[in-house]
Amino acid sequence: MTATAYAMVSQVRYGELKTRLALAAFIGATAWFMVPGVWPAAWFGAVLLTQALDWLVFRRFREAPSWEPDRAYVVLCCATTVLSVVVYAGITA
């Protein structure tokens, strides 16, 4: 991908952050009503942490859209996104 493509992905992920967090809050609250306990709150906390990590990793592209990442940073971005998706989907387990 080009540097501008990474910057575009970063902007989209940043724009959708509030939606992802609001949906996670709704899902977590619904899960807690269905099965009260610590796990829905723990899941929501994990979602908050991974979304914060995602925000931090992708922030570099928002600050400098023309910055060209090296392979290690691309791997970090991919790993962060995978971790976020795995944690977000973890409530279904």
N, CA, C and O atoms as a CHARMM CRD file, in Angstrom:
* protein
*
  372
    1    1 MET  N      0.84000  -1.18100   0.00000 PROA 1      0.00000
    2    1 MET  CA     0.00000   0.00000   0.00000 PROA 1      0.00000
    3    1 MET  C      0.88200   1.23900   0.00000 PROA 1      0.00000
    4    1 MET  O      2.02400   1.21800   0.45800 PROA 1      0.00000
    5    2 THR  N      0.32900   2.29500  -0.51600 PROA 2      0.00000
    6    2 THR  CA     1.05900   3.55300  -0.50900 PROA 2      0.00000
    7    2 THR  C      0.86100   4.25900   0.83200 PROA 2      0.00000
    8    2 THR  O     -0.00800   3.89300   1.62400 PROA 2      0.00000
    9    3 ALA  N      1.67000   5.25600   1.06100 PROA 3      0.00000
   10    3 ALA  CA     1.57200   6.00900   2.30900 PROA 3      0.00000
   11    3 ALA  C      0.20000   6.64900   2.45300 PROA 3      0.00000
   12    3 ALA  O     -0.35200   6.69400   3.55300 PROA 3      0.00000
   13    4 THR  N     -0.35100   7.14300   1.35400 PROA 4      0.00000
   14    4 THR  CA    -1.66800   7.77100   1.42900 PROA 4      0.00000
   15    4 THR  C     -2.75800   6.75000   1.73600 PROA 4      0.00000
   16    4 THR  O     -3.76100   7.09000   2.36300 PROA 4      0.00000
   17    5 ALA  N     -2.57800   5.51600   1.30700 PROA 5      0.00000
   18    5 ALA  CA    -3.55900   4.47100   1.62400 PROA 5      0.00000
   19    5 ALA  C     -3.54700   4.17300   3.12400 PROA 5      0.00000
   20    5 ALA  O     -4.60500   4.01300   3.73200 PROA 5      0.00000
   21    6 TYR  N     -2.36100   4.09700   3.71800 PROA 6      0.00000
   22    6 TYR  CA    -2.27000   3.89300   5.16300 PROA 6      0.00000
   23    6 TYR  C     -2.90500   5.06400   5.90900 PROA 6      0.00000
   24    6 TYR  O     -3.60500   4.87100   6.90300 PROA 6      0.00000
   25    7 ALA  N     -2.65800   6.26900   5.42300 PROA 7      0.00000
   26    7 ALA  CA    -3.24400   7.45600   6.05700 PROA 7      0.00000
   27    7 ALA  C     -4.76600   7.41900   5.95200 PROA 7      0.00000
   28    7 ALA  O     -5.45700   7.81500   6.89000 PROA 7      0.00000
   29    8 MET  N     -5.29500   6.95100   4.82700 PROA 8      0.00000
   30    8 MET  CA    -6.74100   6.86100   4.65400 PROA 8      0.00000
   31    8 MET  C     -7.33800   5.83000   5.61400 PROA 8      0.00000
   32    8 MET  O     -8.37100   6.07600   6.23500 PROA 8      0.00000
   33    9 VAL  N     -6.68200   4.68200   5.72700 PROA 9      0.00000
   34    9 VAL  CA    -7.13400   3.65500   6.67200 PROA 9      0.00000
   35    9 VAL  C     -7.12400   4.21700   8.08800 PROA 9      0.00000
   36    9 VAL  O     -8.04900   3.98200   8.86600 PROA 9      0.00000
   37   10 SER  N     -6.08000   4.95400   8.41200 PROA 10     0.00000
   38   10 SER  CA    -5.97400   5.55100   9.73800 PROA 10     0.00000
   39   10 SER  C     -7.11000   6.53300   9.99000 PROA 10     0.00000
   40   10 SER  O     -7.68800   6.54200  11.07700 PROA 10     0.00000
   41   11 GLN  N     -7.43300   7.34600   9.01500 PROA 11     0.00000
   42   11 GLN  CA    -8.51600   8.32300   9.17000 PROA 11     0.00000
   43   11 GLN  C     -9.86600   7.62300   9.34100 PROA 11     0.00000
   44   11 GLN  O    -10.68200   8.03800  10.16400 PROA 11     0.00000
   45   12 VAL  N    -10.09800   6.57600   8.57300 PROA 12     0.00000
   46   12 VAL  CA   -11.36000   5.83800   8.67900 PROA 12     0.00000
   47   12 VAL  C    -11.46800   5.18100  10.05100 PROA 12     0.00000
   48   12 VAL  O    -12.51400   5.26000  10.69500 PROA 12     0.00000
   49   13 ARG  N    -10.39700   4.53300  10.50200 PROA 13     0.00000
   50   13 ARG  CA   -10.41700   3.87800  11.80800 PROA 13     0.00000
   51   13 ARG  C    -10.62300   4.90800  12.92400 PROA 13     0.00000
   52   13 ARG  O    -11.33000   4.63900  13.89500 PROA 13     0.00000
   53   14 TYR  N    -10.01200   6.07400  12.78500 PROA 14     0.00000
   54   14 TYR  CA   -10.19000   7.13200  13.78000 PROA 14     0.00000
   55   14 TYR  C    -11.63700   7.63100  13.77900 PROA 14     0.00000
   56   14 TYR  O    -12.22600   7.85100  14.83700 PROA 14     0.00000
   57   15 GLY  N    -12.19700   7.80400  12.59300 PROA 15     0.00000
   58   15 GLY  CA   -13.57500   8.26900  12.48200 PROA 15     0.00000
   59   15 GLY  C    -14.58500   7.28000  13.04100 PROA 15     0.00000
   60   15 GLY  O    -15.62700   7.67800  13.56100 PROA 15     0.00000
   61   16 GLU  N    -14.28200   6.00200  12.93500 PROA 16     0.00000
   62   16 GLU  CA   -15.19000   4.95900  13.42000 PROA 16     0.00000
   63   16 GLU  C    -14.96600   4.59500  14.87800 PROA 16     0.00000
   64   16 GLU  O    -15.70000   3.76600  15.41600 PROA 16     0.00000
   65   17 LEU  N    -13.98200   5.18400  15.52900 PROA 17     0.00000
   66   17 LEU  CA   -13.64100   4.81400  16.90000 PROA 17     0.00000
   67   17 LEU  C    -14.81600   5.00300  17.85400 PROA 17     0.00000
   68   17 LEU  O    -15.11400   4.10600  18.64400 PROA 17     0.00000
   69   18 LYS  N    -15.48200   6.13800  17.79800 PROA 18     0.00000
   70   18 LYS  CA   -16.61900   6.38200  18.69200 PROA 18     0.00000
   71   18 LYS  C    -17.72900   5.36200  18.45500 PROA 18     0.00000
   72   18 LYS  O    -18.35900   4.89700  19.40500 PROA 18     0.00000
   73   19 THR  N    -17.96700   5.01600  17.20800 PROA 19     0.00000
   74   19 THR  CA   -18.99600   4.02700  16.88600 PROA 19     0.00000
   75   19 THR  C    -18.62500   2.66100  17.44200 PROA 19     0.00000
   76   19 THR  O    -19.47100   1.97300  18.01300 PROA 19     0.00000
   77   20 ARG  N    -17.35600   2.25900  17.27800 PROA 20     0.00000
   78   20 ARG  CA   -16.91800   0.96600  17.80700 PROA 20     0.00000
   79   20 ARG  C    -17.04800   0.91800  19.31800 PROA 20     0.00000
   80   20 ARG  O    -17.46000  -0.10300  19.86800 PROA 20     0.00000
   81   21 LEU  N    -16.70200   2.01000  20.00400 PROA 21     0.00000
   82   21 LEU  CA   -16.79900   2.03900  21.46100 PROA 21     0.00000
   83   21 LEU  C    -18.25000   2.05100  21.93500 PROA 21     0.00000
   84   21 LEU  O    -18.58900   1.38000  22.91000 PROA 21     0.00000
   85   22 ALA  N    -19.10000   2.80500  21.25700 PROA 22     0.00000
   86   22 ALA  CA   -20.51800   2.83600  21.62800 PROA 22     0.00000
   87   22 ALA  C    -21.15600   1.46800  21.41600 PROA 22     0.00000
   88   22 ALA  O    -21.92900   1.00400  22.25500 PROA 22     0.00000
   89   23 LEU  N    -20.84000   0.82800  20.31100 PROA 23     0.00000
   90   23 LEU  CA   -21.37500  -0.50800  20.05200 PROA 23     0.00000
   91   23 LEU  C    -20.84700  -1.50400  21.07200 PROA 23     0.00000
   92   23 LEU  O    -21.59000  -2.37600  21.52000 PROA 23     0.00000
   93   24 ALA  N    -19.59300  -1.39200  21.44200 PROA 24     0.00000
   94   24 ALA  CA   -19.02300  -2.28000  22.46100 PROA 24     0.00000
   95   24 ALA  C    -19.72100  -2.07300  23.80500 PROA 24     0.00000
   96   24 ALA  O    -19.98200  -3.03700  24.52400 PROA 24     0.00000
   97   25 ALA  N    -20.02400  -0.82400  24.14400 PROA 25     0.00000
   98   25 ALA  CA   -20.73500  -0.55100  25.39900 PROA 25     0.00000
   99   25 ALA  C    -22.12000  -1.19400  25.37000 PROA 25     0.00000
  100   25 ALA  O    -22.55100  -1.78600  26.35900 PROA 25     0.00000
  101   26 PHE  N    -22.80800  -1.08000  24.25200 PROA 26     0.00000
  102   26 PHE  CA   -24.13000  -1.69400  24.11300 PROA 26     0.00000
  103   26 PHE  C    -24.04400  -3.21900  24.20400 PROA 26     0.00000
  104   26 PHE  O    -24.83000  -3.85100  24.91100 PROA 26     0.00000
  105   27 ILE  N    -23.09100  -3.79900  23.48800 PROA 27     0.00000
  106   27 ILE  CA   -22.91800  -5.25300  23.51200 PROA 27     0.00000
  107   27 ILE  C    -22.54300  -5.72300  24.91300 PROA 27     0.00000
  108   27 ILE  O    -23.08100  -6.71800  25.39900 PROA 27     0.00000
  109   28 GLY  N    -21.62900  -5.02000  25.55900 PROA 28     0.00000
  110   28 GLY  CA   -21.22100  -5.38500  26.91200 PROA 28     0.00000
  111   28 GLY  C    -22.36300  -5.29000  27.90300 PROA 28     0.00000
  112   28 GLY  O    -22.52700  -6.17200  28.74500 PROA 28     0.00000
  113   29 ALA  N    -23.16400  -4.21800  27.81200 PROA 29     0.00000
  114   29 ALA  CA   -24.31100  -4.06100  28.71100 PROA 29     0.00000
  115   29 ALA  C    -25.34200  -5.16100  28.46600 PROA 29     0.00000
  116   29 ALA  O    -25.90100  -5.71500  29.41400 PROA 29     0.00000
  117   30 THR  N    -25.59000  -5.47100  27.21500 PROA 30     0.00000
  118   30 THR  CA   -26.53100  -6.54300  26.88500 PROA 30     0.00000
  119   30 THR  C    -26.02100  -7.87500  27.40800 PROA 30     0.00000
  120   30 THR  O    -26.78900  -8.65400  27.97300 PROA 30     0.00000
  121   31 ALA  N    -24.74200  -8.14200  27.22600 PROA 31     0.00000
  122   31 ALA  CA   -24.16100  -9.39300  27.73600 PROA 31     0.00000
  123   31 ALA  C    -24.26500  -9.45700  29.25100 PROA 31     0.00000
  124   31 ALA  O    -24.52600 -10.52000  29.81200 PROA 31     0.00000
  125   32 TRP  N    -24.06300  -8.31900  29.91900 PROA 32     0.00000
  126   32 TRP  CA   -24.14400  -8.30400  31.37800 PROA 32     0.00000
  127   32 TRP  C    -25.57100  -8.57200  31.84900 PROA 32     0.00000
  128   32 TRP  O    -25.76400  -9.25400  32.85600 PROA 32     0.00000
  129   33 PHE  N    -26.58000  -8.04700  31.13900 PROA 33     0.00000
  130   33 PHE  CA   -27.97000  -8.32200  31.50800 PROA 33     0.00000
  131   33 PHE  C    -28.32400  -9.78700  31.26500 PROA 33     0.00000
  132   33 PHE  O    -29.11100 -10.37200  32.00900 PROA 33     0.00000
  133   34 MET  N    -27.74700 -10.36800  30.23400 PROA 34     0.00000
  134   34 MET  CA   -28.02900 -11.77300  29.91200 PROA 34     0.00000
  135   34 MET  C    -27.29900 -12.71100  30.88000 PROA 34     0.00000
  136   34 MET  O    -27.87500 -13.69000  31.35600 PROA 34     0.00000
  137   35 VAL  N    -26.04900 -12.41200  31.16200 PROA 35     0.00000
  138   35 VAL  CA   -25.22500 -13.24600  32.04100 PROA 35     0.00000
  139   35 VAL  C    -24.44400 -12.31500  32.96800 PROA 35     0.00000
  140   35 VAL  O    -23.29600 -11.97600  32.68300 PROA 35     0.00000
  141   36 PRO  N    -25.06600 -11.90000  34.08000 PROA 36     0.00000
  142   36 PRO  CA   -24.36900 -10.97900  34.98800 PROA 36     0.00000
  143   36 PRO  C    -23.06400 -11.60400  35.50400 PROA 36     0.00000
  144   36 PRO  O    -22.98900 -12.80300  35.77400 PROA 36     0.00000
  145   37 GLY  N    -22.08900 -10.78900  35.62600 PROA 37     0.00000
  146   37 GLY  CA   -20.79900 -11.25300  36.12700 PROA 37     0.00000
  147   37 GLY  C    -19.70200 -10.29800  35.72600 PROA 37     0.00000
  148   37 GLY  O    -19.95800  -9.21400  35.20200 PROA 37     0.00000
  149   38 VAL  N    -18.48800 -10.71100  35.97500 PROA 38     0.00000
  150   38 VAL  CA   -17.33200  -9.86800  35.72200 PROA 38     0.00000
  151   38 VAL  C    -16.89000  -9.90200  34.25200 PROA 38     0.00000
  152   38 VAL  O    -16.23600  -8.96800  33.78800 PROA 38     0.00000
  153   39 TRP  N    -17.23500 -10.95600  33.52300 PROA 39     0.00000
  154   39 TRP  CA   -16.68200 -11.12600  32.17900 PROA 39     0.00000
  155   39 TRP  C    -17.10600 -10.07400  31.17200 PROA 39     0.00000
  156   39 TRP  O    -16.26300  -9.63600  30.38900 PROA 39     0.00000
  157   40 PRO  N    -18.36500  -9.63800  31.14200 PROA 40     0.00000
  158   40 PRO  CA   -18.68700  -8.54900  30.20300 PROA 40     0.00000
  159   40 PRO  C    -17.90000  -7.26800  30.49400 PROA 40     0.00000
  160   40 PRO  O    -17.46900  -6.58200  29.56700 PROA 40     0.00000
  161   41 ALA  N    -17.71300  -6.94700  31.77100 PROA 41     0.00000
  162   41 ALA  CA   -16.92800  -5.76100  32.12100 PROA 41     0.00000
  163   41 ALA  C    -15.45400  -5.95500  31.76000 PROA 41     0.00000
  164   41 ALA  O    -14.80200  -5.02400  31.28700 PROA 41     0.00000
  165   42 ALA  N    -14.93500  -7.15300  31.98100 PROA 42     0.00000
  166   42 ALA  CA   -13.54500  -7.44100  31.61100 PROA 42     0.00000
  167   42 ALA  C    -13.36600  -7.34100  30.10000 PROA 42     0.00000
  168   42 ALA  O    -12.36200  -6.81800  29.61700 PROA 42     0.00000
  169   43 TRP  N    -14.34700  -7.84500  29.36600 PROA 43     0.00000
  170   43 TRP  CA   -14.29500  -7.76400  27.90400 PROA 43     0.00000
  171   43 TRP  C    -14.30300  -6.30600  27.45900 PROA 43     0.00000
  172   43 TRP  O    -13.51700  -5.91300  26.59700 PROA 43     0.00000
  173   44 PHE  N    -15.18800  -5.50500  28.04600 PROA 44     0.00000
  174   44 PHE  CA   -15.26600  -4.09600  27.66900 PROA 44     0.00000
  175   44 PHE  C    -13.95300  -3.37800  27.99400 PROA 44     0.00000
  176   44 PHE  O    -13.49900  -2.53700  27.21800 PROA 44     0.00000
  177   45 GLY  N    -13.35300  -3.69900  29.11900 PROA 45     0.00000
  178   45 GLY  CA   -12.05700  -3.12700  29.45600 PROA 45     0.00000
  179   45 GLY  C    -10.98700  -3.50200  28.44300 PROA 45     0.00000
  180   45 GLY  O    -10.16500  -2.67200  28.05300 PROA 45     0.00000
  181   46 ALA  N    -11.00500  -4.76600  28.02100 PROA 46     0.00000
  182   46 ALA  CA   -10.04600  -5.21300  27.00300 PROA 46     0.00000
  183   46 ALA  C    -10.28700  -4.50100  25.67600 PROA 46     0.00000
  184   46 ALA  O     -9.33900  -4.16000  24.97000 PROA 46     0.00000
  185   47 VAL  N    -11.55300  -4.27700  25.33800 PROA 47     0.00000
  186   47 VAL  CA   -11.87200  -3.53600  24.11200 PROA 47     0.00000
  187   47 VAL  C    -11.32400  -2.11600  24.20900 PROA 47     0.00000
  188   47 VAL  O    -10.72000  -1.61500  23.25900 PROA 47     0.00000
  189   48 LEU  N    -11.53200  -1.46600  25.35400 PROA 48     0.00000
  190   48 LEU  CA   -11.01200  -0.10900  25.52800 PROA 48     0.00000
  191   48 LEU  C     -9.49000  -0.06600  25.37100 PROA 48     0.00000
  192   48 LEU  O     -8.95200   0.83200  24.72400 PROA 48     0.00000
  193   49 LEU  N     -8.81100  -1.03200  25.95800 PROA 49     0.00000
  194   49 LEU  CA    -7.34800  -1.06800  25.86100 PROA 49     0.00000
  195   49 LEU  C     -6.87200  -1.29100  24.42300 PROA 49     0.00000
  196   49 LEU  O     -5.95900  -0.60900  23.95800 PROA 49     0.00000
  197   50 THR  N     -7.48600  -2.23700  23.72700 PROA 50     0.00000
  198   50 THR  CA    -7.04000  -2.51000  22.35800 PROA 50     0.00000
  199   50 THR  C     -7.39600  -1.37000  21.41500 PROA 50     0.00000
  200   50 THR  O     -6.65500  -1.09600  20.47200 PROA 50     0.00000
  201   51 GLN  N     -8.51700  -0.70400  21.65500 PROA 51     0.00000
  202   51 GLN  CA    -8.86500   0.43800  20.81800 PROA 51     0.00000
  203   51 GLN  C     -7.91600   1.60800  21.07800 PROA 51     0.00000
  204   51 GLN  O     -7.57000   2.34500  20.15400 PROA 51     0.00000
  205   52 ALA  N     -7.50100   1.77800  22.32200 PROA 52     0.00000
  206   52 ALA  CA    -6.51500   2.82100  22.64500 PROA 52     0.00000
  207   52 ALA  C     -5.17700   2.51000  21.97400 PROA 52     0.00000
  208   52 ALA  O     -4.52300   3.40400  21.43700 PROA 52     0.00000
  209   53 LEU  N     -4.77900   1.25300  22.00800 PROA 53     0.00000
  210   53 LEU  CA    -3.54400   0.84600  21.33000 PROA 53     0.00000
  211   53 LEU  C     -3.64600   1.10800  19.83100 PROA 53     0.00000
  212   53 LEU  O     -2.70800   1.61900  19.21800 PROA 53     0.00000
  213   54 ASP  N     -4.78000   0.75900  19.25100 PROA 54     0.00000
  214   54 ASP  CA    -5.02100   1.00000  17.83000 PROA 54     0.00000
  215   54 ASP  C     -4.90300   2.49500  17.52000 PROA 54     0.00000
  216   54 ASP  O     -4.28000   2.88400  16.53300 PROA 54     0.00000
  217   55 TRP  N     -5.50600   3.32200  18.36700 PROA 55     0.00000
  218   55 TRP  CA    -5.45200   4.76800  18.17200 PROA 55     0.00000
  219   55 TRP  C     -4.01100   5.25900  18.20700 PROA 55     0.00000
  220   55 TRP  O     -3.61100   6.09000  17.39100 PROA 55     0.00000
  221   56 LEU  N     -3.23100   4.74300  19.15800 PROA 56     0.00000
  222   56 LEU  CA    -1.83300   5.16700  19.27800 PROA 56     0.00000
  223   56 LEU  C     -0.98800   4.74700  18.08100 PROA 56     0.00000
  224   56 LEU  O     -0.20400   5.53900  17.55800 PROA 56     0.00000
  225   57 VAL  N     -1.15000   3.50500  17.65300 PROA 57     0.00000
  226   57 VAL  CA    -0.33500   2.99400  16.54200 PROA 57     0.00000
  227   57 VAL  C     -0.65600   3.72600  15.24700 PROA 57     0.00000
  228   57 VAL  O      0.25100   4.08300  14.49500 PROA 57     0.00000
  229   58 PHE  N     -1.93200   3.95100  14.98100 PROA 58     0.00000
  230   58 PHE  CA    -2.32000   4.58100  13.72000 PROA 58     0.00000
  231   58 PHE  C     -2.22100   6.10400  13.75200 PROA 58     0.00000
  232   58 PHE  O     -2.36200   6.75000  12.71300 PROA 58     0.00000
  233   59 ARG  N     -1.98100   6.68800  14.92600 PROA 59     0.00000
  234   59 ARG  CA    -1.88700   8.14400  15.05400 PROA 59     0.00000
  235   59 ARG  C     -0.76600   8.71000  14.18400 PROA 59     0.00000
  236   59 ARG  O     -0.88700   9.81100  13.64800 PROA 59     0.00000
  237   60 ARG  N      0.29400   7.97400  14.05100 PROA 60     0.00000
  238   60 ARG  CA     1.44800   8.46100  13.26800 PROA 60     0.00000
  239   60 ARG  C      1.04400   8.78500  11.82800 PROA 60     0.00000
  240   60 ARG  O      1.54400   9.74200  11.23700 PROA 60     0.00000
  241   61 PHE  N      0.13800   7.98200  11.27100 PROA 61     0.00000
  242   61 PHE  CA    -0.32400   8.23600   9.89900 PROA 61     0.00000
  243   61 PHE  C     -1.21700   9.47000   9.83100 PROA 61     0.00000
  244   61 PHE  O     -1.19800  10.19600   8.83700 PROA 61     0.00000
  245   62 ARG  N     -1.99700   9.70900  10.88100 PROA 62     0.00000
  246   62 ARG  CA    -2.85200  10.89700  10.89000 PROA 62     0.00000
  247   62 ARG  C     -2.02200  12.17200  11.00900 PROA 62     0.00000
  248   62 ARG  O     -2.36500  13.20000  10.42500 PROA 62     0.00000
  249   63 GLU  N     -0.94300  12.10100  11.75900 PROA 63     0.00000
  250   63 GLU  CA    -0.08600  13.27900  11.94800 PROA 63     0.00000
  251   63 GLU  C      0.78100  13.58000  10.73200 PROA 63     0.00000
  252   63 GLU  O      1.05900  14.74200  10.43700 PROA 63     0.00000
  253   64 ALA  N      1.20600  12.54000  10.02800 PROA 64     0.00000
  254   64 ALA  CA     2.06400  12.71900   8.84100 PROA 64     0.00000
  255   64 ALA  C      1.57400  11.78400   7.73400 PROA 64     0.00000
  256   64 ALA  O      2.14000  10.70900   7.54000 PROA 64     0.00000
  257   65 PRO  N      0.52000  12.18700   7.00300 PROA 65     0.00000
  258   65 PRO  CA    -0.07600  11.30400   5.99500 PROA 65     0.00000
  259   65 PRO  C      0.88700  10.83000   4.90700 PROA 65     0.00000
  260   65 PRO  O      0.66600   9.77900   4.30500 PROA 65     0.00000
  261   66 SER  N      1.93500  11.57900   4.65300 PROA 66     0.00000
  262   66 SER  CA     2.86400  11.17400   3.59700 PROA 66     0.00000
  263   66 SER  C      3.99300  10.28400   4.11300 PROA 66     0.00000
  264   66 SER  O      4.85000   9.86300   3.33500 PROA 66     0.00000
  265   67 TRP  N      4.00300   9.99300   5.41900 PROA 67     0.00000
  266   67 TRP  CA     5.05100   9.14900   6.00100 PROA 67     0.00000
  267   67 TRP  C      4.95100   7.73700   5.44700 PROA 67     0.00000
  268   67 TRP  O      3.87000   7.14800   5.42500 PROA 67     0.00000
  269   68 GLU  N      6.06200   7.20100   5.00700 PROA 68     0.00000
  270   68 GLU  CA     6.11800   5.84700   4.44700 PROA 68     0.00000
  271   68 GLU  C      6.64400   4.89400   5.52300 PROA 68     0.00000
  272   68 GLU  O      7.80700   4.99100   5.91500 PROA 68     0.00000
  273   69 PRO  N      5.80500   3.97800   6.00300 PROA 69     0.00000
  274   69 PRO  CA     6.23500   3.08600   7.08500 PROA 69     0.00000
  275   69 PRO  C      7.18900   2.00400   6.58000 PROA 69     0.00000
  276   69 PRO  O      7.14600   1.61000   5.41400 PROA 69     0.00000
  277   70 ASP  N      8.04800   1.53500   7.48200 PROA 70     0.00000
  278   70 ASP  CA     8.89200   0.39400   7.13100 PROA 70     0.00000
  279   70 ASP  C      8.09500  -0.89400   7.39000 PROA 70     0.00000
  280   70 ASP  O      6.98300  -0.85400   7.91600 PROA 70     0.00000
  281   71 ARG  N      8.67400  -2.01200   7.01700 PROA 71     0.00000
  282   71 ARG  CA     7.98000  -3.28700   7.12500 PROA 71     0.00000
  283   71 ARG  C      7.58200  -3.60800   8.57700 PROA 71     0.00000
  284   71 ARG  O      6.50100  -4.14300   8.82200 PROA 71     0.00000
  285   72 ALA  N      8.44200  -3.28500   9.51300 PROA 72     0.00000
  286   72 ALA  CA     8.14900  -3.57200  10.92200 PROA 72     0.00000
  287   72 ALA  C      6.92800  -2.79300  11.39500 PROA 72     0.00000
  288   72 ALA  O      6.10700  -3.32000  12.14600 PROA 72     0.00000
  289   73 TYR  N      6.80500  -1.54700  10.96300 PROA 73     0.00000
  290   73 TYR  CA     5.64700  -0.74900  11.38600 PROA 73     0.00000
  291   73 TYR  C      4.37000  -1.24800  10.72400 PROA 73     0.00000
  292   73 TYR  O      3.30400  -1.21000  11.33800 PROA 73     0.00000
  293   74 VAL  N      4.46100  -1.71100   9.49500 PROA 74     0.00000
  294   74 VAL  CA     3.30000  -2.30300   8.82200 PROA 74     0.00000
  295   74 VAL  C      2.85900  -3.55900   9.57100 PROA 74     0.00000
  296   74 VAL  O      1.66400  -3.77700   9.77000 PROA 74     0.00000
  297   75 VAL  N      3.81000  -4.37700   9.98300 PROA 75     0.00000
  298   75 VAL  CA     3.49200  -5.57500  10.76500 PROA 75     0.00000
  299   75 VAL  C      2.84200  -5.18300  12.08700 PROA 75     0.00000
  300   75 VAL  O      1.87700  -5.81700  12.51100 PROA 75     0.00000
  301   76 LEU  N      3.36100  -4.14600  12.74200 PROA 76     0.00000
  302   76 LEU  CA     2.76300  -3.66000  13.97900 PROA 76     0.00000
  303   76 LEU  C      1.32200  -3.20900  13.75700 PROA 76     0.00000
  304   76 LEU  O      0.44500  -3.51200  14.56700 PROA 76     0.00000
  305   77 CYS  N      1.07600  -2.49400  12.67700 PROA 77     0.00000
  306   77 CYS  CA    -0.29300  -2.04500  12.36400 PROA 77     0.00000
  307   77 CYS  C     -1.21800  -3.23400  12.13400 PROA 77     0.00000
  308   77 CYS  O     -2.34400  -3.25200  12.63200 PROA 77     0.00000
  309   78 CYS  N     -0.75300  -4.21700  11.39000 PROA 78     0.00000
  310   78 CYS  CA    -1.56800  -5.40700  11.12500 PROA 78     0.00000
  311   78 CYS  C     -1.83100  -6.18700  12.41500 PROA 78     0.00000
  312   78 CYS  O     -2.95100  -6.63700  12.65400 PROA 78     0.00000
  313   79 ALA  N     -0.80700  -6.34200  13.23600 PROA 79     0.00000
  314   79 ALA  CA    -0.95600  -7.07900  14.49000 PROA 79     0.00000
  315   79 ALA  C     -1.92400  -6.35800  15.43400 PROA 79     0.00000
  316   79 ALA  O     -2.72700  -7.00100  16.10800 PROA 79     0.00000
  317   80 THR  N     -1.84900  -5.04500  15.48000 PROA 80     0.00000
  318   80 THR  CA    -2.75100  -4.26400  16.32100 PROA 80     0.00000
  319   80 THR  C     -4.19100  -4.42000  15.85800 PROA 80     0.00000
  320   80 THR  O     -5.10000  -4.57000  16.67400 PROA 80     0.00000
  321   81 THR  N     -4.39500  -4.38300  14.54800 PROA 81     0.00000
  322   81 THR  CA    -5.74100  -4.54300  14.00600 PROA 81     0.00000
  323   81 THR  C     -6.27100  -5.93600  14.28600 PROA 81     0.00000
  324   81 THR  O     -7.43100  -6.08800  14.67100 PROA 81     0.00000
  325   82 VAL  N     -5.45000  -6.94900  14.10300 PROA 82     0.00000
  326   82 VAL  CA    -5.87900  -8.33000  14.38800 PROA 82     0.00000
  327   82 VAL  C     -6.23000  -8.47900  15.86300 PROA 82     0.00000
  328   82 VAL  O     -7.25700  -9.07000  16.19700 PROA 82     0.00000
  329   83 LEU  N     -5.39500  -7.95400  16.73900 PROA 83     0.00000
  330   83 LEU  CA    -5.66500  -8.03100  18.17500 PROA 83     0.00000
  331   83 LEU  C     -6.99500  -7.35300  18.51200 PROA 83     0.00000
  332   83 LEU  O     -7.78900  -7.89200  19.28300 PROA 83     0.00000
  333   84 SER  N     -7.23600  -6.18200  17.94100 PROA 84     0.00000
  334   84 SER  CA    -8.48700  -5.46600  18.19000 PROA 84     0.00000
  335   84 SER  C     -9.69400  -6.28600  17.74400 PROA 84     0.00000
  336   84 SER  O    -10.69700  -6.35900  18.45300 PROA 84     0.00000
  337   85 VAL  N     -9.59400  -6.89800  16.57700 PROA 85     0.00000
  338   85 VAL  CA   -10.70300  -7.70400  16.05000 PROA 85     0.00000
  339   85 VAL  C    -10.92900  -8.94800  16.90700 PROA 85     0.00000
  340   85 VAL  O    -12.07100  -9.29700  17.20400 PROA 85     0.00000
  341   86 VAL  N     -9.85900  -9.61200  17.30000 PROA 86     0.00000
  342   86 VAL  CA    -9.97700 -10.82200  18.12600 PROA 86     0.00000
  343   86 VAL  C    -10.62100 -10.49500  19.46700 PROA 86     0.00000
  344   86 VAL  O    -11.51600 -11.21000  19.91800 PROA 86     0.00000
  345   87 VAL  N    -10.17500  -9.42500  20.10200 PROA 87     0.00000
  346   87 VAL  CA   -10.75300  -9.03700  21.40300 PROA 87     0.00000
  347   87 VAL  C    -12.21400  -8.62700  21.22100 PROA 87     0.00000
  348   87 VAL  O    -13.07000  -9.02800  22.00900 PROA 87     0.00000
  349   88 TYR  N    -12.50100  -7.84100  20.20300 PROA 88     0.00000
  350   88 TYR  CA   -13.87200  -7.37600  19.97000 PROA 88     0.00000
  351   88 TYR  C    -14.80600  -8.55800  19.74500 PROA 88     0.00000
  352   88 TYR  O    -15.92700  -8.57000  20.25300 PROA 88     0.00000
  353   89 ALA  N    -14.35500  -9.54200  18.99200 PROA 89     0.00000
  354   89 ALA  CA   -15.18300 -10.71700  18.72700 PROA 89     0.00000
  355   89 ALA  C    -15.19400 -11.69900  19.89300 PROA 89     0.00000
  356   89 ALA  O    -15.99100 -12.63700  19.90200 PROA 89     0.00000
  357   90 GLY  N    -14.31900 -11.49500  20.87500 PROA 90     0.00000
  358   90 GLY  CA   -14.19900 -12.41600  21.99900 PROA 90     0.00000
  359   90 GLY  C    -15.44300 -12.53800  22.84000 PROA 90     0.00000
  360   90 GLY  O    -15.59700 -13.53700  23.54200 PROA 90     0.00000
  361   91 ILE  N    -16.33600 -11.57800  22.80700 PROA 91     0.00000
  362   91 ILE  CA   -17.56300 -11.64600  23.60100 PROA 91     0.00000
  363   91 ILE  C    -18.44500 -12.79100  23.12800 PROA 91     0.00000
  364   91 ILE  O    -19.31000 -13.24900  23.87400 PROA 91     0.00000
  365   92 THR  N    -18.24500 -13.25400  21.92300 PROA 92     0.00000
  366   92 THR  CA   -19.07800 -14.34100  21.38600 PROA 92     0.00000
  367   92 THR  C    -18.63100 -15.71000  21.88500 PROA 92     0.00000
  368   92 THR  O    -19.35700 -16.69100  21.71900 PROA 92     0.00000
  369   93 ALA  N    -17.47100 -15.79200  22.48300 PROA 93     0.00000
  370   93 ALA  CA   -16.94900 -17.09500  22.91200 PROA 93     0.00000
  371   93 ALA  C    -17.64900 -17.60600  24.15900 PROA 93     0.00000
  372   93 ALA  O    -17.32600 -18.68800  24.64900 PROA 93     0.00000
